[in-house]
Structure formats: structure tokens, C-alpha cells
Amino acid sequence: MTKGRVIAFIVGVLSCLILLEIGLYICALVFVSSQEKLNKIALQKAADYRVLCLGDSTTAIGGKASWPSQLEEVLNSRNPGRQFSE
């Protein structure tokens, strides 16, 4: 192989890789922007929110005095139009 063919081959491979990278980047931008739009629409439609509380037995069986129940009351009182549940 001549020196010119080797250089042409390397330039061709690098050009292909650069074009592939640009194409993948554009596809990722389109996907992310469309997913963000879908997430915004879903959040606007959702009126109910479920809060996951992790803890011990007082978290699970505390009744109205438990901190998850108190958190639910606070969130519902501070955010009219949205319904939170434990």
C-alpha cells in the first residue's frame, strides 16, 4: 500500500466515526427532549401522588399518629389541587 492510500483510509475511518457520533448525539437529543415533553404531560395529568416512606414498625403501623400520616396531612394542606397518600 502506498502512503496516500493509508492516509485516505485513516481519514475515511475517522470521518465515518465522527459522522456516526454526530448522528447518535442528535438522536439522543431528540429522544431526551421528547421524553421530557411526555413527562411534563404525565405530571400535569396526574393529580394523585403516592409517597413511599421507609422505616421501622412505627412507620408501618403507627396509625394517624405516625409520621407518614402526618406528612400526608401536611402535604395535602400545603398543596391544594393535588392529593398525596401514603
C-alpha positions in Angstrom: 0.0 0.0 0.0 1.1 3.5 -0.7 1.3 6.2 1.9 -1.5 8.1 0.2 -3.9 5.1 0.4 -3.1 4.6 4.1 -3.8 8.2 4.8 -7.0 8.1 2.8 -8.1 5.0 4.7 -7.5 6.6 8.1 -9.2 9.8 7.1 -12.2 7.8 5.8 -12.5 5.8 9.0 -12.2 8.9 11.2 -14.8 10.7 9.1 -17.2 7.8 9.4 -16.7 7.7 13.2 -17.2 11.4 13.5 -20.4 11.3 11.5 -21.7 8.3 13.5 -21.0 10.2 16.7 -22.8 13.3 15.5 -25.8 11.2 14.4 -26.0 9.4 17.7 -25.8 12.7 19.6 -28.7 14.1 17.5 -30.8 11.0 18.1 -30.1 11.3 21.8 -31.2 14.9 21.9 -34.4 14.1 20.1 -35.2 11.2 22.4 -34.4 13.2 25.6 -36.5 16.2 24.5 -39.5 14.0 23.5 -39.2 12.1 26.8 -39.2 15.4 28.8 -42.3 16.5 27.0 -44.1 13.2 27.7 -43.0 13.5 31.4 -44.4 17.1 31.7 -47.7 15.9 30.1 -47.9 13.0 32.5 -47.2 15.2 35.5 -49.9 17.7 34.5 -52.4 14.9 34.2 -51.5 13.2 37.5 -53.5 14.6 40.3 -52.5 11.9 42.9 -49.1 11.3 44.4 -48.1 8.3 46.4 -45.3 8.9 48.9 -43.1 5.9 49.8 -42.0 6.1 53.5 -39.2 3.7 54.6 -38.7 2.9 58.3 -39.4 0.6 61.2 -42.7 -0.7 62.7 -43.8 2.8 63.8 -43.8 3.8 60.2 -46.0 1.0 59.1 -48.5 0.6 62.0 -48.4 4.0 63.7 -52.0 5.0 62.6 -52.8 8.6 62.5 -50.0 9.5 64.9 -47.4 8.0 62.6 -45.1 10.4 60.7 -46.3 9.2 57.3 -49.8 10.1 58.2 -48.7 13.5 59.5 -46.6 14.0 56.3 -49.7 13.2 54.2 -51.8 15.8 56.1 -49.1 18.5 55.7 -48.6 17.9 52.0 -52.3 17.9 51.3 -52.8 21.1 53.3 -49.9 22.9 51.6 -50.7 21.8 48.0 -54.3 22.4 47.1 -55.4 20.7 43.9 -53.0 17.8 44.5 -53.8 14.7 46.5 -51.0 12.9 48.4 -51.4 9.5 50.0 -49.1 7.2 52.0 
